Amino acid sequence: MHFWSGVCAVAGALRRHVWIDQTYFKWFPNHYILLVAPPGIVSKSTTASIATNLLRRVPGIKFGPDIVTWPALVKDFAESIEGFKVDGATLIQCALTLEASELGNLLDPEDRGFIDLLVHLWDGSDKPFRKLTKGAGNDTVQNPYINLIACTTPAWIAGNFP
């Protein structure tokens, strides 16, 4: 568990500042890390929080909410926009790290919109993700980067993912 928590902290610090260029696709260090163990056996939440507390000390790192709907998450991503320099050029990213001591607080497996958004964000597409609504406004996520660490139990996984 400590290894994967460390991976989350390092990936969260790197964001889209590093990548592997595959010509048609770039790999960014975004991760979806689930710490899964029976309750009370392994200190899942404590282990995850050790890593994320270290990451919170890094200037410029932005964390997403603990509980959120997919439209609100898009808004949070859009508001996280920032530029950084690489070889004299300014690159743009919308980067967030999410920490959930209980995966069920963050994710409703029945919410297809949320699941589809997570898939799209993980892809890290250069094409902006746009959400347009009549009443709730418009949001654009440019160059998304998502890093997620969450804790859960085998029973929760079995009960929510047949």
C-alpha positions in Angstrom: 0.0 0.0 0.0 2.9 2.4 0.8 4.4 1.8 -2.7 1.2 2.8 -4.5 0.6 5.8 -2.2 4.1 6.9 -3.1 3.3 6.5 -6.8 0.3 8.7 -6.3 2.4 11.4 -4.6 5.1 11.4 -7.3 2.6 11.3 -10.1 0.6 14.2 -8.5 3.8 16.3 -8.4 4.8 15.5 -12.0 1.3 16.2 -13.5 1.5 16.9 -17.3 5.1 18.3 -16.9 6.5 15.0 -18.0 5.3 12.5 -20.6 6.3 9.7 -22.9 5.7 10.6 -26.5 4.4 7.8 -28.7 4.0 10.0 -31.7 0.2 9.6 -32.0 -0.3 9.5 -28.2 1.4 10.8 -25.2 1.5 8.9 -21.9 1.1 11.1 -18.8 1.7 9.9 -15.2 -2.0 10.0 -14.3 -3.2 7.1 -12.2 -6.4 5.6 -10.7 -5.1 3.9 -7.6 -7.4 1.8 -5.4 -6.2 0.6 -2.0 -8.4 -2.5 -1.4 -8.4 -4.4 1.9 -10.8 -5.6 4.5 -11.9 -3.0 7.1 -9.6 -2.7 10.1 -6.9 -5.0 8.7 -4.7 -2.6 6.8 -4.5 1.2 7.4 -5.7 2.1 3.9 -6.9 5.7 4.6 -3.9 6.4 6.8 -1.4 5.2 4.2 -3.1 7.2 1.4 -3.1 10.4 3.6 0.6 10.1 4.4 1.3 10.4 0.7 -1.2 13.1 -0.1 -0.2 15.1 2.9 3.3 15.2 1.5 1.9 16.2 -1.9 -0.1 19.0 -0.3 3.3 20.6 0.6 4.3 20.9 -3.1 3.5 24.4 -4.3 0.9 24.6 -7.1 -0.7 21.2 -6.6 -4.5 21.3 -6.7 -6.8 18.8 -5.0 -10.4 18.1 -6.0 -13.4 17.6 -3.8 -14.1 14.6 -1.6 -17.7 14.2 -2.8 -18.8 15.6 -6.2 -21.1 15.2 -9.2 -19.6 14.9 -12.6 -20.7 18.4 -13.8 -19.2 19.9 -10.6 -16.0 18.0 -11.2 -15.7 19.3 -14.8 -16.1 22.8 -13.3 -13.4 22.2 -10.8 -11.1 20.9 -13.5 -11.8 23.9 -15.7 -11.0 26.2 -12.8 -7.6 24.5 -12.2 -6.2 25.7 -15.5 -2.6 26.8 -15.4 0.4 27.3 -17.7 4.0 26.1 -17.3 7.1 26.5 -19.4 8.8 23.7 -21.3 11.7 24.6 -23.7 10.6 28.2 -23.8 7.0 27.3 -24.8 4.0 27.7 -22.4 1.9 24.6 -22.1 -1.5 24.5 -20.5 -2.9 21.9 -18.1 -6.0 21.4 -16.0 -4.6 19.1 -13.3 -6.3 17.7 -10.1 -5.5 15.1 -7.6 -8.4 13.4 -5.9 -8.2 11.6 -2.6 -11.1 9.5 -1.3 -10.7 7.7 2.0 -14.0 5.9 1.0 -14.3 5.3 -2.7 -18.1 5.1 -2.3 -18.2 8.8 -1.2 -16.6 9.9 -4.5 -17.9 7.4 -7.0 -21.4 6.1 -7.8 -20.8 3.1 -10.1 -24.4 3.6 -11.5 -23.6 7.1 -12.7 -22.6 6.5 -16.3 -21.8 10.2 -16.9 -19.3 10.2 -14.0 -17.7 6.9 -15.2 -17.4 8.2 -18.8 -15.9 11.5 -17.6 -13.3 9.6 -15.6 -12.4 7.5 -18.7 -12.1 10.7 -20.8 -10.0 12.5 -18.2 -7.6 9.6 -17.9 -7.0 9.6 -21.6 -5.4 13.0 -21.2 -6.6 14.1 -24.7 -5.1 17.3 -26.2 -8.7 18.1 -27.5 -10.5 20.3 -25.0 -13.4 18.7 -23.1 -16.4 21.0 -23.2 -19.5 20.9 -21.1 -22.3 23.2 -22.2 -25.5 23.6 -20.3 -28.4 25.9 -20.6 -28.7 26.7 -16.9 -25.4 25.8 -15.2 -23.0 27.5 -17.5 -20.2 26.3 -19.8 -16.9 24.7 -18.8 -13.8 23.7 -20.8 -11.1 21.4 -19.6 -7.9 21.8 -21.6 -5.2 19.1 -21.4 -6.7 17.3 -18.4 -4.6 15.5 -15.9 -6.2 13.4 -13.2 -4.5 11.5 -10.3 -6.8 9.6 -8.0 -6.1 7.5 -4.9 -9.1 5.9 -3.1 -9.7 3.3 -0.4 -12.3 0.6 -0.3 -13.1 -2.9 0.8 -13.4 -6.1 -1.2 -17.0 -6.3 -0.2 -17.7 -2.8 -1.6 -16.0 -3.7 -4.9 -18.0 -7.0 -5.1 -21.3 -5.3 -4.3 -20.8 -2.5 -6.9 -19.0 -4.1 -9.8 -20.5 -7.5 -10.7 
